[in-house]
């Protein structure tokens, strides 16, 4: 599995595509937080908080995670190296997990520099350090869990096609549906309990729960189970490939 992991990491940064994807993500994040006026802009808020980061990054993940994971299986099948990979003495689960953890590591690597925004706001706050640290780190952990699922969705999408563009589109669509689709569906119901139940099926409700600074075991279990479902589906897909 580790050999697959290293191969994927080296392949991603072996060309300009990897640097461009990460660079675009970081540039867009900082433009929305510091330059472009609007609800995400930190100076426009008038008080010390980094809430805009946690509202904009999930939507940027819809671009970043599919872009990172779209090639993991689709490229292998497109270039004909999949057959060579099958000859190696590793199981389908090892292949799946090796590629998954490589893609997840790249997304987390892109996410890590965004922590600098916390320290910037901490420094410019009046008085210095007047920032809700619990909410920040709870929300940041929520972003990590979002990445865990979004990447598993992207790896799954890549396993069902040999076209990287199709893989990107499918991953972005599936991720959107699981992140915000249940919130949209809940609008069609009137009963409060029904609305809450429908919303709880989506990622956004569990992400918001973590954003309050409290890590609930139910939220962690939701993210872990949903990610496992997509990885299991990926493993089944590649097991059918010849």
ChimeraX commands (.cxc) that place a marker at each C-alpha (Angstrom):
marker #1 position 0.00,0.00,0.00 radius 0.5
marker #1 position 2.81,2.40,0.87 radius 0.5
marker #1 position 4.37,1.93,-2.56 radius 0.5
marker #1 position 1.06,2.97,-4.17 radius 0.5
marker #1 position 0.89,5.94,-1.80 radius 0.5
marker #1 position 4.38,7.14,-2.71 radius 0.5
marker #1 position 3.74,6.64,-6.43 radius 0.5
marker #1 position 0.59,8.78,-6.30 radius 0.5
marker #1 position 2.28,11.58,-4.35 radius 0.5
marker #1 position 5.23,11.63,-6.74 radius 0.5
marker #1 position 2.93,11.55,-9.77 radius 0.5
marker #1 position 0.83,14.46,-8.51 radius 0.5
marker #1 position 3.83,16.73,-8.00 radius 0.5
marker #1 position 5.69,15.35,-11.00 radius 0.5
marker #1 position 4.01,17.91,-13.25 radius 0.5
marker #1 position 2.61,21.42,-13.01 radius 0.5
marker #1 position -0.99,20.23,-12.56 radius 0.5
marker #1 position -0.53,19.44,-8.88 radius 0.5
marker #1 position 1.01,22.80,-8.09 radius 0.5
marker #1 position -1.64,24.64,-10.11 radius 0.5
marker #1 position -4.53,22.89,-8.34 radius 0.5
marker #1 position -3.15,23.64,-4.88 radius 0.5
marker #1 position -2.13,27.16,-5.89 radius 0.5
marker #1 position -5.56,28.02,-7.31 radius 0.5
marker #1 position -7.23,26.75,-4.14 radius 0.5
marker #1 position -5.03,28.89,-1.87 radius 0.5
marker #1 position -5.27,31.98,-4.08 radius 0.5
marker #1 position -9.07,31.80,-4.26 radius 0.5
marker #1 position -9.33,31.23,-0.52 radius 0.5
marker #1 position -7.26,34.29,0.30 radius 0.5
marker #1 position -8.95,36.45,-2.33 radius 0.5
marker #1 position -12.36,35.73,-0.78 radius 0.5
marker #1 position -11.05,36.28,2.76 radius 0.5
marker #1 position -8.99,39.42,2.27 radius 0.5
marker #1 position -9.62,41.08,-1.11 radius 0.5
marker #1 position -13.06,40.43,-2.60 radius 0.5
marker #1 position -15.78,42.34,-0.70 radius 0.5
marker #1 position -18.60,40.21,0.62 radius 0.5
marker #1 position -19.79,37.94,3.40 radius 0.5
marker #1 position -16.51,35.98,3.48 radius 0.5
marker #1 position -14.23,39.02,3.72 radius 0.5
marker #1 position -12.53,39.22,7.14 radius 0.5
marker #1 position -11.83,43.01,7.20 radius 0.5
marker #1 position -15.41,43.74,6.10 radius 0.5
marker #1 position -16.77,41.82,9.10 radius 0.5
marker #1 position -15.48,44.48,11.47 radius 0.5
marker #1 position -14.57,42.05,14.22 radius 0.5
marker #1 position -11.97,39.35,14.75 radius 0.5
marker #1 position -13.18,36.02,13.42 radius 0.5
marker #1 position -12.29,33.56,10.70 radius 0.5
marker #1 position -15.84,32.39,10.01 radius 0.5
marker #1 position -15.51,33.24,6.32 radius 0.5
marker #1 position -12.82,30.59,5.94 radius 0.5
marker #1 position -15.18,27.86,7.07 radius 0.5
marker #1 position -18.00,29.04,4.85 radius 0.5
marker #1 position -15.97,29.32,1.65 radius 0.5
marker #1 position -13.61,26.31,1.90 radius 0.5
marker #1 position -16.35,23.63,1.72 radius 0.5
marker #1 position -17.44,25.09,-1.62 radius 0.5
marker #1 position -13.85,25.30,-2.85 radius 0.5
marker #1 position -13.46,21.66,-1.81 radius 0.5
marker #1 position -16.00,20.88,-4.54 radius 0.5
marker #1 position -13.25,21.93,-6.95 radius 0.5
marker #1 position -10.13,20.84,-5.07 radius 0.5
marker #1 position -11.05,17.28,-4.02 radius 0.5
marker #1 position -12.35,16.15,-7.44 radius 0.5
marker #1 position -9.34,17.78,-9.13 radius 0.5
marker #1 position -6.93,15.87,-6.89 radius 0.5
marker #1 position -8.72,12.50,-7.02 radius 0.5
marker #1 position -10.03,12.44,-10.62 radius 0.5
marker #1 position -6.90,10.83,-11.99 radius 0.5
marker #1 position -6.20,8.11,-9.40 radius 0.5
marker #1 position -7.98,5.34,-11.30 radius 0.5
marker #1 position -9.16,7.05,-14.51 radius 0.5
marker #1 position -5.59,7.78,-15.63 radius 0.5
marker #1 position -4.46,4.21,-14.92 radius 0.5
marker #1 position -7.25,2.85,-17.13 radius 0.5
marker #1 position -6.78,5.49,-19.80 radius 0.5
marker #1 position -3.03,4.96,-20.17 radius 0.5
marker #1 position -3.20,1.16,-19.91 radius 0.5
marker #1 position -1.08,0.90,-16.76 radius 0.5
marker #1 position -3.97,-0.64,-14.82 radius 0.5
marker #1 position -3.11,-4.11,-16.12 radius 0.5
marker #1 position 0.48,-3.64,-14.96 radius 0.5
marker #1 position -0.74,-2.60,-11.51 radius 0.5
marker #1 position -2.81,-5.77,-11.24 radius 0.5
marker #1 position 0.30,-7.89,-11.65 radius 0.5
marker #1 position 1.77,-6.55,-8.41 radius 0.5
marker #1 position 1.36,-8.66,-5.24 radius 0.5
marker #1 position -1.08,-6.28,-3.55 radius 0.5
marker #1 position -4.77,-6.59,-2.83 radius 0.5
marker #1 position -7.56,-4.41,-4.25 radius 0.5
marker #1 position -8.04,-2.91,-0.79 radius 0.5
marker #1 position -4.38,-1.93,-0.62 radius 0.5
marker #1 position -4.64,-0.29,-4.03 radius 0.5
marker #1 position -7.80,1.56,-3.00 radius 0.5
marker #1 position -6.44,2.75,0.34 radius 0.5
marker #1 position -3.03,3.66,-1.07 radius 0.5
marker #1 position -4.59,5.91,-3.69 radius 0.5
marker #1 position -7.17,7.27,-1.25 radius 0.5
marker #1 position -4.67,8.25,1.45 radius 0.5
marker #1 position -2.38,9.83,-1.15 radius 0.5
marker #1 position -5.21,12.02,-2.48 radius 0.5
marker #1 position -6.34,12.85,1.07 radius 0.5
marker #1 position -2.79,13.82,2.06 radius 0.5
marker #1 position -2.60,16.22,-0.86 radius 0.5
marker #1 position -5.89,17.88,0.06 radius 0.5
marker #1 position -4.81,18.25,3.70 radius 0.5
marker #1 position -1.47,19.64,2.52 radius 0.5
marker #1 position -3.39,22.29,0.57 radius 0.5
marker #1 position -5.62,22.98,3.59 radius 0.5
marker #1 position -2.78,23.36,6.11 radius 0.5
marker #1 position -1.62,26.87,5.03 radius 0.5
marker #1 position -5.12,28.24,5.70 radius 0.5
marker #1 position -4.31,27.96,9.44 radius 0.5
marker #1 position -2.17,31.09,8.95 radius 0.5
marker #1 position -5.40,33.09,8.75 radius 0.5
marker #1 position -6.11,32.23,12.39 radius 0.5
marker #1 position -2.75,33.58,13.53 radius 0.5
marker #1 position -3.14,36.71,11.39 radius 0.5
marker #1 position -6.54,37.47,12.90 radius 0.5
marker #1 position -5.23,36.57,16.37 radius 0.5
marker #1 position -2.46,39.16,15.90 radius 0.5
marker #1 position -4.60,42.01,14.51 radius 0.5
marker #1 position -7.47,41.51,16.97 radius 0.5
marker #1 position -8.15,44.18,19.62 radius 0.5
marker #1 position -7.07,43.14,22.16 radius 0.5
marker #1 position -4.54,40.76,20.64 radius 0.5
marker #1 position -5.64,37.14,20.84 radius 0.5
marker #1 position -9.35,37.96,21.15 radius 0.5
marker #1 position -10.40,35.07,18.89 radius 0.5
marker #1 position -12.74,32.16,19.56 radius 0.5
marker #1 position -10.10,29.46,19.35 radius 0.5
marker #1 position -12.50,26.61,20.20 radius 0.5
marker #1 position -14.79,27.45,17.32 radius 0.5
marker #1 position -11.83,27.80,14.96 radius 0.5
marker #1 position -10.24,24.44,15.73 radius 0.5
marker #1 position -13.60,22.69,15.85 radius 0.5
marker #1 position -14.42,24.09,12.42 radius 0.5
marker #1 position -10.97,23.19,11.11 radius 0.5
marker #1 position -11.43,19.59,12.26 radius 0.5
marker #1 position -14.78,19.71,10.48 radius 0.5
marker #1 position -12.98,20.68,7.27 radius 0.5
marker #1 position -10.64,17.71,7.71 radius 0.5
marker #1 position -13.64,15.38,7.97 radius 0.5
marker #1 position -15.22,16.99,4.91 radius 0.5
marker #1 position -11.99,16.28,3.03 radius 0.5
marker #1 position -12.14,12.66,4.22 radius 0.5
marker #1 position -15.54,12.20,2.56 radius 0.5
marker #1 position -15.03,14.40,-0.50 radius 0.5
marker #1 position -11.84,12.53,-1.39 radius 0.5
marker #1 position -13.55,9.15,-0.93 radius 0.5
marker #1 position -16.29,10.37,-3.29 radius 0.5
marker #1 position -13.66,11.49,-5.80 radius 0.5
marker #1 position -11.81,8.18,-5.66 radius 0.5
marker #1 position -15.12,6.36,-6.19 radius 0.5
marker #1 position -15.97,8.56,-9.19 radius 0.5
marker #1 position -12.54,7.89,-10.69 radius 0.5
marker #1 position -13.10,4.13,-10.34 radius 0.5
marker #1 position -16.22,4.12,-12.52 radius 0.5
marker #1 position -14.79,5.90,-15.58 radius 0.5
marker #1 position -11.59,6.14,-17.60 radius 0.5
marker #1 position -12.17,9.82,-18.42 radius 0.5
marker #1 position -10.71,12.30,-15.95 radius 0.5
marker #1 position -13.10,15.10,-16.92 radius 0.5
marker #1 position -16.11,12.84,-16.37 radius 0.5
marker #1 position -14.59,11.73,-13.07 radius 0.5
marker #1 position -14.21,15.37,-11.98 radius 0.5
marker #1 position -17.81,16.22,-12.89 radius 0.5
marker #1 position -19.25,13.14,-11.17 radius 0.5
marker #1 position -17.20,13.72,-8.03 radius 0.5
marker #1 position -18.24,17.39,-7.84 radius 0.5
marker #1 position -21.91,16.45,-8.40 radius 0.5
marker #1 position -21.95,13.64,-5.82 radius 0.5
marker #1 position -20.11,15.81,-3.28 radius 0.5
marker #1 position -22.56,18.68,-3.77 radius 0.5
marker #1 position -25.55,16.38,-3.36 radius 0.5
marker #1 position -24.26,14.90,-0.13 radius 0.5
marker #1 position -23.07,18.25,1.21 radius 0.5
marker #1 position -26.01,20.52,0.37 radius 0.5
marker #1 position -28.58,18.39,-1.45 radius 0.5
marker #1 position -30.32,17.22,1.73 radius 0.5
marker #1 position -30.64,20.83,2.91 radius 0.5
marker #1 position -32.42,21.66,-0.34 radius 0.5
marker #1 position -34.62,18.57,0.00 radius 0.5
marker #1 position -35.59,19.57,3.55 radius 0.5
marker #1 position -37.22,22.74,2.17 radius 0.5
marker #1 position -40.01,20.59,0.75 radius 0.5
marker #1 position -41.11,19.50,4.23 radius 0.5
marker #1 position -43.02,21.48,6.85 radius 0.5
marker #1 position -42.72,19.39,10.00 radius 0.5
marker #1 position -39.75,20.43,12.11 radius 0.5
marker #1 position -38.76,16.89,13.05 radius 0.5
marker #1 position -38.86,15.77,9.41 radius 0.5
marker #1 position -36.74,18.73,8.32 radius 0.5
marker #1 position -34.17,17.97,11.02 radius 0.5
marker #1 position -34.10,14.29,10.04 radius 0.5
marker #1 position -33.58,15.02,6.34 radius 0.5
marker #1 position -30.87,17.59,7.05 radius 0.5
marker #1 position -29.06,15.14,9.34 radius 0.5
marker #1 position -28.56,12.84,6.34 radius 0.5
marker #1 position -26.33,15.44,4.70 radius 0.5
marker #1 position -22.78,16.45,5.52 radius 0.5
marker #1 position -23.57,20.12,6.08 radius 0.5
marker #1 position -25.55,19.50,9.28 radius 0.5
marker #1 position -22.72,17.50,10.82 radius 0.5
marker #1 position -20.14,20.02,9.65 radius 0.5
marker #1 position -22.12,22.86,11.26 radius 0.5
marker #1 position -22.30,20.83,14.46 radius 0.5
marker #1 position -18.51,20.56,14.57 radius 0.5
marker #1 position -18.19,24.27,13.74 radius 0.5
marker #1 position -19.62,25.07,17.17 radius 0.5
marker #1 position -16.38,23.77,18.66 radius 0.5
marker #1 position -17.85,20.52,19.99 radius 0.5
marker #1 position -16.69,17.23,18.48 radius 0.5
marker #1 position -19.72,14.93,18.81 radius 0.5
marker #1 position -19.13,11.19,18.37 radius 0.5
marker #1 position -22.26,11.01,16.18 radius 0.5
marker #1 position -20.74,13.46,13.72 radius 0.5
marker #1 position -17.44,11.56,13.65 radius 0.5
marker #1 position -19.32,8.28,13.11 radius 0.5
marker #1 position -21.32,9.81,10.25 radius 0.5
marker #1 position -18.20,10.98,8.41 radius 0.5
marker #1 position -16.38,7.70,9.02 radius 0.5
marker #1 position -19.28,5.52,7.84 radius 0.5
marker #1 position -20.02,7.55,4.72 radius 0.5
marker #1 position -16.37,7.54,3.73 radius 0.5
marker #1 position -16.18,3.78,4.31 radius 0.5
marker #1 position -19.26,3.24,2.10 radius 0.5
marker #1 position -17.63,5.06,-0.83 radius 0.5
marker #1 position -14.32,3.25,-0.33 radius 0.5
marker #1 position -16.11,-0.08,-0.19 radius 0.5
marker #1 position -17.93,0.79,-3.42 radius 0.5
marker #1 position -14.60,1.76,-4.99 radius 0.5
marker #1 position -13.01,-1.54,-3.99 radius 0.5
marker #1 position -15.93,-3.45,-5.50 radius 0.5
marker #1 position -15.65,-1.44,-8.72 radius 0.5
marker #1 position -11.97,-2.11,-9.24 radius 0.5
marker #1 position -12.44,-5.78,-8.37 radius 0.5
marker #1 position -14.62,-6.06,-11.48 radius 0.5
marker #1 position -11.94,-4.56,-13.75 radius 0.5
marker #1 position -9.97,-6.91,-15.94 radius 0.5
marker link #1:1,2 radius 0.2
marker link #1:2,3 radius 0.2
marker link #1:3,4 radius 0.2
marker link #1:4,5 radius 0.2
marker link #1:5,6 radius 0.2
marker link #1:6,7 radius 0.2
marker link #1:7,8 radius 0.2
marker link #1:8,9 radius 0.2
marker link #1:9,10 radius 0.2
marker link #1:10,11 radius 0.2
marker link #1:11,12 radius 0.2
marker link #1:12,13 radius 0.2
marker link #1:13,14 radius 0.2
marker link #1:14,15 radius 0.2
marker link #1:15,16 radius 0.2
marker link #1:16,17 radius 0.2
marker link #1:17,18 radius 0.2
marker link #1:18,19 radius 0.2
marker link #1:19,20 radius 0.2
marker link #1:20,21 radius 0.2
marker link #1:21,22 radius 0.2
marker link #1:22,23 radius 0.2
marker link #1:23,24 radius 0.2
marker link #1:24,25 radius 0.2
marker link #1:25,26 radius 0.2
marker link #1:26,27 radius 0.2
marker link #1:27,28 radius 0.2
marker link #1:28,29 radius 0.2
marker link #1:29,30 radius 0.2
marker link #1:30,31 radius 0.2
marker link #1:31,32 radius 0.2
marker link #1:32,33 radius 0.2
marker link #1:33,34 radius 0.2
marker link #1:34,35 radius 0.2
marker link #1:35,36 radius 0.2
marker link #1:36,37 radius 0.2
marker link #1:37,38 radius 0.2
marker link #1:38,39 radius 0.2
marker link #1:39,40 radius 0.2
marker link #1:40,41 radius 0.2
marker link #1:41,42 radius 0.2
marker link #1:42,43 radius 0.2
marker link #1:43,44 radius 0.2
marker link #1:44,45 radius 0.2
marker link #1:45,46 radius 0.2
marker link #1:46,47 radius 0.2
marker link #1:47,48 radius 0.2
marker link #1:48,49 radius 0.2
marker link #1:49,50 radius 0.2
marker link #1:50,51 radius 0.2
marker link #1:51,52 radius 0.2
marker link #1:52,53 radius 0.2
marker link #1:53,54 radius 0.2
marker link #1:54,55 radius 0.2
marker link #1:55,56 radius 0.2
marker link #1:56,57 radius 0.2
marker link #1:57,58 radius 0.2
marker link #1:58,59 radius 0.2
marker link #1:59,60 radius 0.2
marker link #1:60,61 radius 0.2
marker link #1:61,62 radius 0.2
marker link #1:62,63 radius 0.2
marker link #1:63,64 radius 0.2
marker link #1:64,65 radius 0.2
marker link #1:65,66 radius 0.2
marker link #1:66,67 radius 0.2
marker link #1:67,68 radius 0.2
marker link #1:68,69 radius 0.2
marker link #1:69,70 radius 0.2
marker link #1:70,71 radius 0.2
marker link #1:71,72 radius 0.2
marker link #1:72,73 radius 0.2
marker link #1:73,74 radius 0.2
marker link #1:74,75 radius 0.2
marker link #1:75,76 radius 0.2
marker link #1:76,77 radius 0.2
marker link #1:77,78 radius 0.2
marker link #1:78,79 radius 0.2
marker link #1:79,80 radius 0.2
marker link #1:80,81 radius 0.2
marker link #1:81,82 radius 0.2
marker link #1:82,83 radius 0.2
marker link #1:83,84 radius 0.2
marker link #1:84,85 radius 0.2
marker link #1:85,86 radius 0.2
marker link #1:86,87 radius 0.2
marker link #1:87,88 radius 0.2
marker link #1:88,89 radius 0.2
marker link #1:89,90 radius 0.2
marker link #1:90,91 radius 0.2
marker link #1:91,92 radius 0.2
marker link #1:92,93 radius 0.2
marker link #1:93,94 radius 0.2
marker link #1:94,95 radius 0.2
marker link #1:95,96 radius 0.2
marker link #1:96,97 radius 0.2
marker link #1:97,98 radius 0.2
marker link #1:98,99 radius 0.2
marker link #1:99,100 radius 0.2
marker link #1:100,101 radius 0.2
marker link #1:101,102 radius 0.2
marker link #1:102,103 radius 0.2
marker link #1:103,104 radius 0.2
marker link #1:104,105 radius 0.2
marker link #1:105,106 radius 0.2
marker link #1:106,107 radius 0.2
marker link #1:107,108 radius 0.2
marker link #1:108,109 radius 0.2
marker link #1:109,110 radius 0.2
marker link #1:110,111 radius 0.2
marker link #1:111,112 radius 0.2
marker link #1:112,113 radius 0.2
marker link #1:113,114 radius 0.2
marker link #1:114,115 radius 0.2
marker link #1:115,116 radius 0.2
marker link #1:116,117 radius 0.2
marker link #1:117,118 radius 0.2
marker link #1:118,119 radius 0.2
marker link #1:119,120 radius 0.2
marker link #1:120,121 radius 0.2
marker link #1:121,122 radius 0.2
marker link #1:122,123 radius 0.2
marker link #1:123,124 radius 0.2
marker link #1:124,125 radius 0.2
marker link #1:125,126 radius 0.2
marker link #1:126,127 radius 0.2
marker link #1:127,128 radius 0.2
marker link #1:128,129 radius 0.2
marker link #1:129,130 radius 0.2
marker link #1:130,131 radius 0.2
marker link #1:131,132 radius 0.2
marker link #1:132,133 radius 0.2
marker link #1:133,134 radius 0.2
marker link #1:134,135 radius 0.2
marker link #1:135,136 radius 0.2
marker link #1:136,137 radius 0.2
marker link #1:137,138 radius 0.2
marker link #1:138,139 radius 0.2
marker link #1:139,140 radius 0.2
marker link #1:140,141 radius 0.2
marker link #1:141,142 radius 0.2
marker link #1:142,143 radius 0.2
marker link #1:143,144 radius 0.2
marker link #1:144,145 radius 0.2
marker link #1:145,146 radius 0.2
marker link #1:146,147 radius 0.2
marker link #1:147,148 radius 0.2
marker link #1:148,149 radius 0.2
marker link #1:149,150 radius 0.2
marker link #1:150,151 radius 0.2
marker link #1:151,152 radius 0.2
marker link #1:152,153 radius 0.2
marker link #1:153,154 radius 0.2
marker link #1:154,155 radius 0.2
marker link #1:155,156 radius 0.2
marker link #1:156,157 radius 0.2
marker link #1:157,158 radius 0.2
marker link #1:158,159 radius 0.2
marker link #1:159,160 radius 0.2
marker link #1:160,161 radius 0.2
marker link #1:161,162 radius 0.2
marker link #1:162,163 radius 0.2
marker link #1:163,164 radius 0.2
marker link #1:164,165 radius 0.2
marker link #1:165,166 radius 0.2
marker link #1:166,167 radius 0.2
marker link #1:167,168 radius 0.2
marker link #1:168,169 radius 0.2
marker link #1:169,170 radius 0.2
marker link #1:170,171 radius 0.2
marker link #1:171,172 radius 0.2
marker link #1:172,173 radius 0.2
marker link #1:173,174 radius 0.2
marker link #1:174,175 radius 0.2
marker link #1:175,176 radius 0.2
marker link #1:176,177 radius 0.2
marker link #1:177,178 radius 0.2
marker link #1:178,179 radius 0.2
marker link #1:179,180 radius 0.2
marker link #1:180,181 radius 0.2
marker link #1:181,182 radius 0.2
marker link #1:182,183 radius 0.2
marker link #1:183,184 radius 0.2
marker link #1:184,185 radius 0.2
marker link #1:185,186 radius 0.2
marker link #1:186,187 radius 0.2
marker link #1:187,188 radius 0.2
marker link #1:188,189 radius 0.2
marker link #1:189,190 radius 0.2
marker link #1:190,191 radius 0.2
marker link #1:191,192 radius 0.2
marker link #1:192,193 radius 0.2
marker link #1:193,194 radius 0.2
marker link #1:194,195 radius 0.2
marker link #1:195,196 radius 0.2
marker link #1:196,197 radius 0.2
marker link #1:197,198 radius 0.2
marker link #1:198,199 radius 0.2
marker link #1:199,200 radius 0.2
marker link #1:200,201 radius 0.2
marker link #1:201,202 radius 0.2
marker link #1:202,203 radius 0.2
marker link #1:203,204 radius 0.2
marker link #1:204,205 radius 0.2
marker link #1:205,206 radius 0.2
marker link #1:206,207 radius 0.2
marker link #1:207,208 radius 0.2
marker link #1:208,209 radius 0.2
marker link #1:209,210 radius 0.2
marker link #1:210,211 radius 0.2
marker link #1:211,212 radius 0.2
marker link #1:212,213 radius 0.2
marker link #1:213,214 radius 0.2
marker link #1:214,215 radius 0.2
marker link #1:215,216 radius 0.2
marker link #1:216,217 radius 0.2
marker link #1:217,218 radius 0.2
marker link #1:218,219 radius 0.2
marker link #1:219,220 radius 0.2
marker link #1:220,221 radius 0.2
marker link #1:221,222 radius 0.2
marker link #1:222,223 radius 0.2
marker link #1:223,224 radius 0.2
marker link #1:224,225 radius 0.2
marker link #1:225,226 radius 0.2
marker link #1:226,227 radius 0.2
marker link #1:227,228 radius 0.2
marker link #1:228,229 radius 0.2
marker link #1:229,230 radius 0.2
marker link #1:230,231 radius 0.2
marker link #1:231,232 radius 0.2
marker link #1:232,233 radius 0.2
marker link #1:233,234 radius 0.2
marker link #1:234,235 radius 0.2
marker link #1:235,236 radius 0.2
marker link #1:236,237 radius 0.2
marker link #1:237,238 radius 0.2
marker link #1:238,239 radius 0.2
marker link #1:239,240 radius 0.2
marker link #1:240,241 radius 0.2
marker link #1:241,242 radius 0.2
view
